[in-house]
Structure formats: C-alpha cells, structure tokens
Amino acid sequence: MVTSVVLLLLCTSFSAISAHQHEQDPSITTTMEQFSGYSIHEPHSFKPTSLSALSVDAQGLQNQIDELSAFSDSPAPSVTRILYTEKDVLARRYVKNLMGIAGLSVREDAVGNIFGRWDGHEPELAAAATGSHMDAIPYSGKYDGVVGVLGAIEAINVLKRCGFTPRRPLEVILFTSEEPTRFGISCLGSRLMSGNENLENSLKTTTDSQNISFLDAARSAGYAKDEDDLSSVSLKKGTYSAFVELHIEQGPILEEESISIGIVTAIAAPASLKVEFEGNGGHAGAVLMPNRNDAGLAASELALAVEKHVLESGSIDTVGTVGILELHPGAINSIPSKAHIEIDTRDIDEERRNQVIEKIHQSAIRIAKTRGVKLSDFHIINQDPPALSDETVIKAMETATKELNLTSKLMISRAYHDSLFMARLSPMGMIFIPCYKGYSHKPEEFANIQDMSNGVKTLALTLAKLSLQ
C-alpha cells in the first residue's frame, strides 16, 4: 500500500522533480528511481512498470466519446459524420481542442489530416505516431476510429501524468476520411500521406453524389486553398519511426474468447470494384419474360457469383460483399434498363484475392452475354496490397500487455484501416480491443470502459517503449 502511494505521488510530481534533479540528495534520487522504475541519470531509459499502477481516466474518455457523437447528421444512438460537412468541421474543432488541452502542438495539412505533437528530449528524431479517424458512415456507431483518436490523446495524458518524457517525439494523428462515404475513396488522408500522385491528380476532378467537387468541399471546410496543396500532403518514408493504431476489433473473436487485447500481425488486402450493366427497359406488364434484357437481374446474378467465387477460394480469410446495387429508373413497374453494382473483396493473400476478382470479371462477361445486356463498365477502383505489422512494434505491444497482466492474442485484421497505408511510411502495428458482439458500422456498436482503459494503457506503454528506441 505504501509503495502504491509513493508511486502515484512520484508519477504526478516527477516532471517538477526532474527539472531540479542535480540539486537533489542522492538518497532521494535513489528512492525515486526505485519506486518509479525511471532512471534519473539516464533520461532515455524507461521501465514503464509504473504505468500499470495508473488508472486511465476512462469515464472522462467515455464522456468525450459521447460528446463527439453529438456532432452527427442522424439522431442518437446512430452517428453520421461525413467528410467536410458542418458536423465534421465541428468535430475536428472538438478534437483539436482536446489536443491543445493535452499540451500538444497542433497542425493540419491541405486535406485536413490533423497532427498533435509532443516533442521529446531529441525533437529532431522521427516521431513515433498513433491515431485513427472519426468520420462515420451513415447511421453507424460512435466507437469506430474514435477510440483510436480520443484514446490516443488519453494515452499521452497517461504518460504525462506519470512524468514520462519521451526521447523522440510522439504524435497523434486524426486521419481525414477513412470511410469512402462521400467521394468513394477509403483512407483518403493516409493514402495521400503515403504518396499517391494518381490520387492527387484524380481528386482535382472528383465529385460527390451531389456533383460537389472534392476541392470545393475541402475549401468549404478551410482546406485545399489551391490545387497544388495536395502534393504537400505526401510524406517521405521514415517520417515516423513507428505507427500504432488503437481500434475496436469490429469482430467477435476477442469478446467470445474473453481476451483483453488483440495484437494485429497483418491487415487484409482490400479491393473495390464498380460494375455497370445496360439492358432494355420497358413496362413491367407489357414486356413478356422471354423478351426481356433485364439489367437488374444481371446485377443480381453477379452478386450471387461474388459469393460463389469467394467460397470457392477455400479460405476463411477471403471475403466478398456487394454493398451497393442501384437500378434505373428505379420504379416498381419498370424493367431496369441500367444497373450499378459495387463490390468489396478482401484477403490477407493478395494473389488469392486477385484470382477472385478475375473470376468475378469472367462471370460478369458471361452473365452479360447470356442475358443479352451490355457490360458497360467493369472498373477496379482500388487494389491495395496487404500490410504486415513490424516485428519490433509487435514485440513492444506484446511486452506491454505482459507488463499490464493483460491477456492477448495475435490476430489479423480483416477490416482495413489507415494503418494499411501508414505501413508504407514506417513500421506499423495495431491494438484491438473487444467490442459488443463484434458489431460495427451500426448504432449498436459498443466498447465498455474497462476494455477501452486496457487499450489505452497498452497503447501508452507501447508508445513509451517506441519513443525511447
């Protein structure tokens, strides 16, 4: 009990004491080192055992998550927060304010990626970074991405309360538009950060469903003052020494197995497809069935073919989803003359996923011929490679969970995240926490306070280790 009290006193007052360390009695320094695990004479070494005695302000974190969820275009408990809308801008302001309160210096780039920086003993070194996103698809939940942003700020607060000062800087990143909701481009901010000249150019002519251009939308939110700004978003490889993202699992494994922390070893390779069929419309009652060229049925048949080809892969890691199916003219008594279908395919094995895509393409050609419709478009929007977590980052996460006496599990991420693109800039890793029944992208999405607290502690320890390398 005495040890705990001394430890907490040291953690809250360490910064003030260390500023005058040369004036202290050697016995006091020895006592402080003994209880804190921090070597006063070697400021770059740190045994973060003291952090296990600290309690995260989990209720404060929950309150912030609840407050942020109010910036929504749909009623509670759902959250709808679309890129560059009024609610998105207000939410950004809220997060920047929290970064400032945490003592971070805040900057933004041309597309609205937000960076909160804590300089260390050697600020010229590449920073160790963390972060996630806060945009939300229509009628989704309030934890996806948000835990990794607000939880990252709280992890910095944990380290500061402990009196820890990093060797290299620590940086919290709020990524712009991880969700593809408005402009059909997922992980827009991190893609640009990792260097993507084709995307930089295409964004100059990209519009949303309301025919508002990306650049006009960005400018309305205070970004992209001119087209050339987009090239400034790109960062050089090595800008960060490491990147770690805290996130809800978005799957049921951790909860079902009663495991506190998931340590991600790989992120599945995503690919997105757009397909369009054109047939002959007509009156639903007047055109006989043998004479129809129904674009809607062609799209429906392709949707079933997606399921078939994914299952044929023989791997549980291969998945395919038809998330959008639009028919024209969209009247109950009119035969569809056009059909638009969008397909999401993912796998941790890039070659296997690409084989599925080719099978889907061949099925689309066959279906169009059989049904007498035209395959007017088969377009691969993106075809990203998988990402592997770095062994050094994995080790830091594993060590952190052991020091915190938390159960952990090595696992892959079938959902993809900004970490997929940050892996192109630096060594990468991800920390998963359980979420209720694995629910995500729906209002029922939920993570409890204890699980979030465990995630923040694990992130804090991991960042402490990485910041001293």
C-alpha atoms as one frame of an Amber mdcrd trajectory, in Angstrom:
protein
   0.000   0.000   0.000   2.847   2.381   0.888   4.564   1.535  -2.399   1.444
   2.400  -4.390   1.041   5.744  -2.643   4.680   6.673  -3.187   4.439   5.573
  -6.807   1.423   7.700  -7.535   2.989  10.702  -5.833   6.086  10.256  -7.913
   4.124   9.920 -11.148   2.236  13.154 -10.541   5.221  15.180  -9.426   8.053
  13.645 -11.425   8.283  16.405 -14.034   8.817  19.082 -11.414  11.362  16.975
  -9.510  13.374  16.008 -12.586  13.818  19.676 -13.515  15.900  20.090 -10.369
  17.467  16.639 -10.242  21.022  17.954  -9.894  20.071  19.763  -6.660  18.635
  16.652  -5.012  20.047  14.499  -2.280  21.354  11.238  -3.861  19.221   9.161
  -1.494  16.063  10.888  -2.746  17.043  10.198  -6.337  17.696   6.544  -5.491
  14.296   6.251  -3.803  12.544   7.859  -6.767  14.277   5.518  -9.230  13.381
   2.536  -7.078   9.674   3.273  -7.000   9.204   4.856 -10.443  11.376   2.492
 -12.474  12.735   5.562 -14.255  16.483   6.207 -14.283  17.081   9.855 -13.445
  20.697   9.776 -14.597  19.749   8.143 -17.907  16.720  10.100 -19.165  16.379
   7.933 -22.286  15.780   4.691 -20.382  12.368   3.824 -19.048  10.880   0.798
 -17.351   7.189   1.595 -17.634   6.112  -0.625 -14.735   4.762   2.484 -13.026
   2.088   2.821 -15.694   0.438  -0.400 -14.570  -0.365   1.353 -11.296  -2.035
   4.250 -13.040  -5.719   4.343 -13.808  -6.812   5.793 -17.121  -9.493   8.466
 -16.894 -11.827   6.002 -18.555 -15.015   7.819 -17.576 -13.599  11.034 -18.969
 -12.780   9.197 -22.196 -16.311   7.819 -22.368 -17.716  11.306 -21.827 -15.601
  12.617 -24.702 -16.797   9.814 -26.980 -20.392  10.645 -26.081 -19.813  14.364
 -26.670 -18.163  13.751 -30.035 -21.066  11.530 -31.107 -23.378  14.535 -30.816
 -21.721  16.003 -33.919 -23.904  13.896 -36.163 -26.350  14.291 -39.035 -28.505
  11.430 -37.737 -30.211  11.067 -34.348 -28.677   9.164 -31.426 -27.735   6.420
 -30.897 -26.603   6.419 -34.537 -23.774   8.613 -35.820 -23.462  10.062 -39.327
 -20.422  12.255 -39.865 -19.449  12.854 -43.472 -16.244  14.438 -44.736 -16.156
  18.266 -44.803 -19.749  18.723 -43.665 -20.644  21.150 -40.895 -20.716  18.363
 -38.286 -17.329  17.101 -39.464 -15.818  20.577 -39.096 -17.268  20.960 -35.593
 -15.954  17.536 -34.596 -12.491  18.465 -35.877 -12.573  21.594 -33.735 -13.507
  19.480 -30.718 -10.577  17.100 -31.235  -8.093  19.937 -31.840  -9.206  21.494
 -28.574  -8.539  18.223 -26.708  -5.097  18.030 -28.293  -4.379  21.546 -27.084
  -5.559  20.752 -23.562  -3.174  17.770 -23.574  -0.318  20.154 -24.346   0.187
  19.028 -27.930   1.170  21.421 -30.692  -1.443  21.148 -33.447  -1.094  21.466
 -37.203  -3.218  20.465 -40.208  -2.303  19.583 -43.772  -4.038  20.517 -47.030
  -6.754  17.835 -46.821  -7.352  18.101 -43.072  -5.176  15.393 -41.559  -4.641
  16.760 -38.038  -1.406  16.232 -36.095  -0.888  16.768 -32.352   2.812  16.637
 -31.459   4.667  16.179 -28.176   8.366  16.902 -28.608  10.778  14.713 -26.678
  14.333  15.063 -25.406  15.539  14.823 -29.007  12.843  16.566 -31.089  14.854
  16.231 -34.290  14.289  12.458 -34.304  11.458  10.859 -36.283   8.327  10.707
 -34.159   6.540   7.576 -33.001   2.913   8.098 -34.019  -0.567   6.868 -33.228
  -4.095   7.805 -34.244  -7.150   6.871 -36.274 -10.235   8.520 -37.828 -13.536
   9.986 -36.679 -15.655  10.162 -39.848 -18.656   7.852 -39.681 -20.742   6.237
 -42.398 -24.498   6.935 -42.318 -26.284   5.540 -39.261 -23.219   3.902 -37.767
 -21.788   3.826 -34.225 -19.634   6.120 -32.100 -16.579   3.943 -31.377 -15.155
   3.032 -34.795 -11.983   5.085 -35.239 -12.912   7.434 -32.409 -11.418   5.147
 -29.728  -8.118   5.358 -31.587  -8.189   9.170 -31.683  -9.532  10.120 -28.260
  -7.848   7.064 -26.723  -4.531   8.193 -28.205  -4.883  11.630 -26.625  -5.670
   9.959 -23.308  -2.591   7.719 -23.718  -0.492  10.877 -23.996  -2.168  12.178
 -20.833  -1.333   8.896 -19.083   2.336   9.294 -19.961   2.377  12.927 -18.885
   0.696  12.152 -15.578   3.416   9.593 -14.973   6.042  12.265 -15.514   7.455
  10.471 -18.522   9.176  12.476 -21.234   9.873  10.662 -24.500  13.229  10.611
 -26.205  11.794  11.034 -29.697   8.568  12.980 -30.295   5.141  11.367 -30.015
   2.418  12.368 -32.460  -1.336  11.798 -32.509  -2.888  11.814 -35.995  -6.527
  12.324 -36.875  -6.807  10.978 -40.426  -9.158  12.523 -42.949 -11.913  10.347
 -44.430 -11.030   6.765 -43.616 -14.540   5.878 -44.770 -15.306   6.135 -48.525
 -18.768   7.608 -47.941 -18.627  10.925 -49.762 -16.112  10.542 -52.595 -15.810
   6.746 -52.840 -12.173   6.742 -51.682 -11.322   4.952 -48.457  -8.417   6.079
 -46.253  -8.145   9.233 -48.326  -5.902  11.114 -45.909  -3.468   8.296 -45.195
  -3.343   7.300 -48.880  -2.204  10.797 -49.737   0.248  10.852 -46.843   1.857
   7.646 -48.088   2.385   9.200 -51.522  -0.120   8.741 -54.330   0.317  11.063
 -57.297  -2.526   9.439 -59.254  -4.914  10.145 -56.396  -3.655  13.717 -56.090
  -4.492  14.281 -59.756  -7.839  12.472 -59.740  -9.076  14.446 -56.730  -8.910
  17.604 -58.848 -11.864  16.311 -60.878 -13.605  14.079 -58.303 -17.187  14.948
 -57.333 -19.697  13.557 -54.848 -23.248  12.368 -55.498 -24.460  15.987 -55.392
 -21.884  16.968 -58.031 -19.856  18.962 -55.490 -16.170  18.709 -56.289 -13.677
  17.420 -53.751 -11.736  20.671 -53.917 -14.822  22.812 -53.352 -15.866  20.655
 -50.407 -12.360  20.804 -48.927 -12.224  24.583 -49.321 -15.602  24.967 -47.650
 -14.046  23.275 -44.597 -10.968  25.504 -44.710  -8.562  23.202 -46.562  -7.012
  22.831 -50.056  -6.533  26.533 -50.638  -5.234  25.701 -54.104  -4.853  22.544
 -56.171  -1.094  22.356 -55.709  -1.620  21.966 -51.972  -2.474  18.285 -52.383
   1.103  17.343 -53.199   2.186  18.780 -49.854   0.244  16.057 -48.014   2.695
  13.355 -49.117   5.329  12.402 -46.533   8.682  10.737 -47.012   9.270   7.189
 -45.864  10.938   7.374 -42.472   8.984  10.460 -41.395   7.827   8.302 -38.488
   9.880   5.752 -36.585   6.749   3.685 -35.898   2.966   3.891 -36.044   0.458
   2.128 -33.755  -3.330   2.330 -34.120  -5.787   1.533 -31.339  -9.141   0.282
 -32.642 -12.188  -1.761 -31.726 -11.927  -5.225 -33.268 -15.092  -4.906 -35.386
 -15.384  -8.669 -34.994 -16.462 -11.072 -32.216 -13.270 -13.043 -31.528 -11.844
 -11.153 -28.539 -15.199 -10.945 -26.775 -16.043 -14.600 -27.410 -12.655 -15.756
 -26.131 -12.577 -13.264 -23.205  -9.255 -11.825 -24.350  -8.359  -8.247 -23.461
  -6.070  -7.228 -26.316  -5.675  -8.263 -29.936  -2.224  -7.739 -31.418  -2.601
  -7.376 -35.173   0.007  -9.136 -37.303  -1.434  -8.349 -40.760  -4.151  -6.284
 -42.438  -6.130  -7.867 -45.245  -5.668  -6.611 -48.795  -8.787  -4.749 -49.960
 -10.051  -4.209 -53.478 -13.167  -2.362 -54.655 -14.998  -2.895 -57.953 -17.628
  -0.909 -59.857 -19.726  -2.763 -62.418 -22.476  -1.477 -64.705 -24.914  -3.346
 -66.939 -27.138  -1.785 -69.618 -30.242  -3.559 -70.890 -33.615  -2.653 -72.347
 -36.241  -1.078 -70.138 -39.940  -1.321 -70.600 -43.316  -1.711 -68.931 -43.354
  -4.386 -66.230 -46.642  -5.756 -67.517 -46.267  -5.358 -71.261 -42.870  -6.920
 -71.969 -43.024 -10.720 -71.853 -40.412 -12.609 -69.854 -38.708 -14.350 -72.822
 -38.180 -10.963 -74.481 -36.530  -9.166 -71.591 -32.960  -7.888 -71.278 -33.085
  -7.040 -67.570 -30.008  -5.213 -66.286 -31.226  -5.632 -62.703 -31.287  -9.422
 -62.952 -27.810  -9.373 -64.463 -26.530  -7.431 -61.445 -28.339  -9.761 -59.059
 -26.819 -12.801 -60.719 -23.370 -11.231 -60.442 -23.949 -10.612 -56.732 -24.557
 -14.341 -56.257 -21.473 -15.092 -58.339 -19.375 -12.978 -55.976 -20.454 -15.183
 -53.071 -19.759 -18.326 -55.097 -16.223 -17.334 -56.119 -15.291 -16.200 -52.617
 -16.412 -19.505 -51.112 -14.531 -21.408 -53.822 -11.262 -19.882 -52.613 -11.294
 -22.372 -49.749 -10.043 -19.813 -47.230 -11.958 -18.236 -44.379  -9.814 -15.139
 -44.895 -11.341 -14.466 -48.335 -14.449 -12.293 -48.176 -16.644 -10.504 -50.695
 -19.519  -8.074 -50.244 -21.973  -6.385 -52.591 -22.645  -3.171 -50.701 -24.307
  -1.092 -53.416 -26.883  -2.125 -56.022 -28.679   0.672 -57.854 -31.318   0.229
 -60.544 -32.522   2.691 -63.164 -35.139   4.059 -63.448 -35.960   2.651 -60.022
 -39.718   2.234 -60.443 -41.631  -0.845 -59.323 -43.470  -1.128 -62.639 -40.458
  -0.567 -64.892 -37.888  -3.134 -66.042 -34.407  -1.929 -65.039 -32.536  -0.627
 -68.055 -29.364   0.066 -66.093 -27.795  -1.479 -63.009 -24.857  -0.221 -60.966
 -23.175  -2.590 -58.523 -20.198  -2.054 -56.203 -18.223  -4.967 -54.785 -15.744
  -5.178 -51.910 -13.273  -8.083 -51.834 -10.575  -8.723 -49.224  -7.945 -11.271
 -48.316  -4.625 -11.399 -46.497  -3.329 -13.232 -49.598  -3.129 -10.720 -52.436
  -2.781 -13.320 -55.207  -5.790 -15.299 -53.994  -7.880 -12.127 -53.812  -6.844
 -11.139 -57.342  -7.874 -14.577 -58.616 -11.330 -13.995 -57.125 -11.524 -10.607
 -58.871 -10.680 -12.211 -62.221 -13.373 -14.862 -61.702 -15.899 -12.125 -60.914
 -14.898 -10.354 -64.130 -15.347 -13.508 -66.200 -18.746 -14.102 -64.606 -19.803
 -10.543 -65.461 -18.857 -11.126 -69.121 -20.737 -14.439 -69.218 -23.848 -13.030
 -67.498 -23.997 -10.078 -69.877 -23.831 -12.393 -72.900 -26.390 -14.859 -71.523
 -28.914 -12.182 -70.580 -28.435 -10.061 -73.681 -27.275  -6.981 -71.803 -24.153
  -4.857 -72.162 -21.337  -4.907 -69.618 -20.722  -1.180 -69.933 -18.191  -0.909
 -67.125 -16.026  -3.180 -65.004 -13.667  -0.959 -63.091 -11.254  -1.733 -60.254
 -11.361   1.357 -58.020  -8.516   0.276 -55.801  -6.479  -2.899 -55.455  -4.267
  -2.434 -52.427  -1.662  -4.919 -51.201  -1.885  -6.348 -47.671   0.239  -4.906
 -44.882   2.277  -6.791 -42.302   2.884  -5.459 -38.828   6.509  -4.847 -37.929
   8.165  -7.353 -35.581   9.628  -4.587 -33.413   6.200  -2.993 -32.943   4.591
  -6.391 -32.278   7.201  -7.099 -29.605   6.580  -3.725 -27.958   2.824  -4.414
 -27.865   3.303  -7.946 -26.530   5.670  -6.752 -23.809   3.234  -4.011 -22.816
   0.360  -6.466 -22.370   2.544  -8.773 -20.263   3.651  -5.915 -18.000  -0.009
  -4.952 -17.575  -1.010  -8.579 -16.904  -3.498  -8.457 -19.775  -4.408 -11.438
 -21.913  -3.598 -11.011 -25.590  -3.932 -12.794 -28.915  -2.099 -12.497 -32.219
  -4.667 -11.957 -34.964  -5.213 -10.470 -38.411  -7.428  -7.541 -39.295  -9.980
  -8.370 -41.971 -11.185  -4.781 -41.926  -8.673  -2.330 -43.277  -7.537   0.843
 -41.633  -5.276   3.849 -42.080  -2.528   1.589 -40.692  -2.512  -0.194 -44.059
  -1.114   2.937 -45.672   0.995   4.074 -42.729   2.888   0.796 -43.177   4.278
   2.342 -46.370   5.820   5.147 -44.306   7.038   3.387 -41.181   6.981   0.175
 -39.123   3.331  -0.396 -38.184   1.208  -2.218 -35.631  -2.381  -2.273 -34.373
  -4.001  -2.851 -30.988  -7.533  -4.289 -30.966  -9.958  -4.196 -28.050 -13.189
  -6.213 -27.805 -16.494  -4.763 -28.950 -20.007  -5.976 -28.204 -20.823  -8.999
 -30.392 -18.325  -7.700 -32.918 -20.855  -5.090 -34.023 -19.587  -2.152 -36.066
 -20.933   0.271 -38.680 -24.271   0.181 -36.870 -25.741   2.064 -33.887 -25.334
  -0.973 -31.602 -21.543  -0.663 -31.826 -20.155  -0.599 -28.252 -16.933  -0.963
 -26.270 -17.020  -0.973 -22.487 -14.983   1.320 -20.264 -12.679  -1.411 -18.946
 -11.753  -2.638 -22.410 -11.065   0.915 -23.567  -8.944   1.514 -20.476  -6.919
  -1.638 -21.188  -6.396  -0.475 -24.751  -5.238   2.988 -23.692  -2.794   1.549
 -21.148  -1.388  -0.851 -23.729  -1.029   1.967 -26.226   0.656   4.218 -23.652
   3.238   1.583 -22.725   3.858   0.720 -26.364   4.403   4.374 -27.260   6.721
   4.800 -24.287   8.875   1.904 -25.494   8.890   3.035 -29.111   9.690   6.612
 -28.157  12.901   5.505 -26.466  14.258   3.467 -29.381
